[in-house]
Amino acid sequence: MRSAILAGGTASRFDGSPKGLELVGGERILDRTIRSLTAATGEQPLMIANAPGAAEWHSALEVVGDAIRDCGSLGGLYTALTVGDGPVLVVAWDMPFIPPEVFESLISRFGDHDACVPESKVAPGGLEPLCAIYGEKCVEPVRKQLVDEDFRMSGFFNSVDLVRLPVAEVAKYGDPETIFFNVNTPADLETAQELWRAQHEAS
């Protein structure tokens, strides 16, 4: 299955610095994400990014800009869906702790559904839409939302056949709150470092 890393945004809370290039445990968040996706899918992911220097972030990745700009993560999803055929596993590039087993579980559960989204205890609505699989039948509902300037990632969920990955399944591979922890601010980055240290002290 193909995959895509969503690396849009202005990183305003990092003074314009691309947050996926920050280090957690001595490794860039971007590289951690690439490693997990590649282990799960057997292929290098595509990166959806609009920054002028994005092509230089990782020499092995193909970089594509948003087909429709300034639409947030939903615009990135639309691009990921429309630049290739078939379903796509998408993940935000600010989530440093997703293990390949979670991606593998999503792939296994997706089946003939239109979308497979993991349950989350902390995400709005109880689902984590920025670590999920979306199929071709999501294209039109997403496009309609973009036209209507409704940029909610979950806004089209009721229009497609969506299956959940239960939080109990996610929990087999670690604390779901840690797995889906995202780095939005410098304070979050400090927390991520603490979480990484805790993981390695426990292992």
Buried (B, 14 or more C-beta within 10 A) or exposed (E): BBBBBBBBBEBEBBEEEBBBBBBBBEEBBBBBBBEBBBEBBEEBBBBBBBBEEBEEBBEEBEBBBBBBEEBBBBBBBBBBBBBEEEBBBBBBBBBBBBBBBBBBBBBEBBEEBBBBBBBBEEBEEBBBBBBBBBBBBBBEBBBEBBEEEEBBBBBBBEBBEBBBBEBEBBBEBBBBBBBBBBBBEBEBBEBBBEBBEEBEEEE
